[in-house]
């Protein structure tokens, strides 16, 4: 099937590469000509395990193509995916200007019937807005009789495992009331629906809300565990023991109940805020979601507060080694990352930072330029040179079993602040290391 995807960001590029991998003819469109040129030359703009190989192989085969030509994009696919960004507006609501601009562009160039698919994460009611924009443009062109449908097909990808999630989805939500459109989408996704039924068909508005509800529930689990972690410290309990205790209940499970320094990335913070704003527009008090957001903002300050307390407020002039910059492992994404809150708090207190991350170094350079208070090091042990203490803020695999003797020999103070609870408290204490973690007395 011929498919056009607008936007070669995280969602669009992964979806396009995976659809091409199973044999569909995919054309990705982006207004950024330099980005299109880079992709044609094999330069991938984001880090995602397995994506680079997938893009290069399918580009060489001809299944995956890239263009900045809008007319070419509209002409190519009977299915037109909108996968552009929906950044937070000033009030936290999702900004739909890019989505609606693509919708208008499709309508201004289309000469045959199209299925327009909202793949971007958008508020409930966006499909109606897209439909209105398309119809208005067709009316302007006096193309009133051109047939089209607008579908909601939200993505459920996790950064760091997006290719796997896309190749082996646990569910495929299709929001439409048109049986013909549903049949075409079922044909498109048939290669991913062979082992058992994964397609969940529903009305458009339910599909739009499903995406927000899923992300907000996962964010709620994280904030809940971080709140219980704070209580654990005050009550003399161990949050890791509590986690095992409740995770063994199959009604709860172990996923997303790890205490830490707060969630970040492009999805959870933005989607929680957007659903809160949607609720407010309906005069509905989303009290739980507001508390989730508030707890997460506070949690991002916890590691700094622990450092401040440990050093009795004497932070100025100290140097800290920092392991991890991305908001989670297996990505270079630093959007809303706890590391940024920590780094900037340390700077404000007069400290400097020596940092390392396996993938996010270039992103850190882009964000902080050449700030003299941040030194980006070639490996994790290089960060320890002249450092007073070590902070771990991202649970990359290569940080999980370090040489602790090497660490203590280089630090002026044998102290580790662990924002992800990846080390054994008793083992580090036996080595004479002051170990400060989350939710453990």
Secondary structure, 3 states (H helix, E strand, C coil): CEEEEECCCHHHHHHHHHHHHCCCEEEEECCCHHHHHHHHCCCCCCCCCCHHHHHHHHHHHCCEEEECCHHHHHHHCCEEEECCCCCECCCCCECCHHHHHHHHHHHHHCCCCEEEEECCCCCCCHHHHHHHHHHHHHHHCCCCCCCEEEEECCCCCCCCCHHHHHHCCCCEEEECCCHHHHHHHHHHCHHHCCCCCCEEEECHHHHHHHHHHHHHHHHHHHHHHHHHHHHHHHHCCEHHHHHHHHHCCCCCCCCCCCCCCCCCCCCHHHHHHHHHHHHHHCCCCCHHHHHHHHHHHHHCCHHHHHHHHHCCCCCCCCEEEEECCCCCCCCCCCCCCHHHHHHHHHHHCCCEEEEECCCCHHHHHHHHCCCCCEEECCCCHHHHCCCCEEEECCCCHHHCCCCHHHHHHHCCCCEEEECCCCCCHHHHHHCCCEEECCCEC
